[in-house]
């Protein structure tokens, strides 16, 4: 059983940056593997038109579980989850 907990994120300005990080994590963890894990993450973007980060690519950082990536990235680049990334409501 694969357990993944994502508590931190990095926002990338380009799809190429996101893809490079995802490929690096796929390589690090030997993905795809024979346990049915195809890739580290699925690409997502900030879709809330009113959000300051609209259009940026959301890269998950796993802090617990089978694929911990917290130590693979600069902590100062990480942000907390923002539920308004995908909400159309501006508060």
C-alpha positions as CSV (number, residue, x, y, z in Angstrom):
1,X,0.0,0.0,0.0
2,X,1.4,3.4,-1.0
3,X,0.8,6.2,1.6
4,X,1.5,9.8,0.5
5,X,1.0,12.9,2.6
6,X,1.5,16.3,0.9
7,X,1.8,19.2,3.2
8,X,4.0,21.6,1.2
9,X,4.0,22.8,-2.4
10,X,6.2,24.6,-4.9
11,X,4.7,26.9,-7.4
12,X,6.4,26.9,-10.8
13,X,6.0,29.6,-13.4
14,X,6.4,27.2,-16.3
15,X,5.3,23.7,-17.2
16,X,8.9,22.9,-18.1
17,X,10.0,23.6,-14.5
18,X,7.2,21.4,-13.2
19,X,8.0,18.6,-15.6
20,X,11.8,18.7,-14.7
21,X,11.0,18.3,-11.0
22,X,8.5,15.5,-11.6
23,X,10.9,13.7,-13.9
24,X,13.6,14.0,-11.2
25,X,11.3,12.5,-8.6
26,X,10.2,9.7,-11.0
27,X,13.9,8.8,-11.4
28,X,14.7,9.1,-7.7
29,X,11.9,6.6,-6.8
30,X,12.2,4.4,-9.9
31,X,8.8,5.2,-11.3
32,X,7.0,3.7,-13.0
33,X,7.4,0.7,-10.8
34,X,6.0,-2.9,-10.5
35,X,3.7,-1.9,-7.7
36,X,1.4,0.1,-10.0
37,X,2.9,3.6,-9.3
38,X,3.1,5.3,-12.6
39,X,4.5,8.8,-11.7
40,X,5.2,11.0,-8.8
41,X,2.6,13.6,-9.4
42,X,-0.2,14.8,-11.7
43,X,0.2,18.3,-13.1
44,X,-2.2,20.9,-11.8
45,X,-2.4,24.7,-12.2
46,X,-3.7,27.5,-10.1
47,X,-7.0,28.0,-11.8
48,X,-8.6,30.9,-9.8
49,X,-8.5,33.9,-12.1
50,X,-8.5,36.2,-9.2
51,X,-5.5,34.6,-7.4
52,X,-2.1,36.2,-7.5
53,X,-0.6,32.9,-8.5
54,X,-3.1,32.2,-11.4
55,X,-1.5,30.0,-14.0
56,X,1.4,28.7,-11.9
57,X,2.0,25.0,-11.7
58,X,1.4,23.3,-8.4
59,X,4.1,20.8,-7.4
60,X,3.4,18.7,-4.3
61,X,6.1,18.0,-1.8
62,X,5.6,14.9,0.2
63,X,6.6,15.1,3.9
64,X,5.5,11.6,5.0
65,X,4.8,8.3,3.4
66,X,6.5,6.2,0.8
67,X,7.8,8.9,-1.5
68,X,9.2,11.6,0.9
69,X,10.6,14.5,-1.2
70,X,11.0,17.2,1.5
71,X,14.8,17.0,1.5
72,X,15.0,17.1,-2.3
73,X,14.0,20.8,-2.6
74,X,14.8,24.1,-1.0
75,X,12.5,24.7,1.9
76,X,12.4,28.5,1.2
77,X,10.7,27.7,-2.1
78,X,7.8,25.8,-0.4
79,X,4.4,27.2,0.4
80,X,1.4,25.9,2.3
81,X,-1.7,24.6,0.4
82,X,-4.0,27.5,-0.5
83,X,-7.6,26.3,-1.0
84,X,-8.2,29.4,-3.1
85,X,-5.8,28.1,-5.8
86,X,-8.8,26.3,-7.4
87,X,-11.7,28.5,-6.1
88,X,-13.2,31.2,-8.2
89,X,-14.2,33.1,-5.1
90,X,-12.1,36.1,-4.2
91,X,-12.0,36.8,-0.5
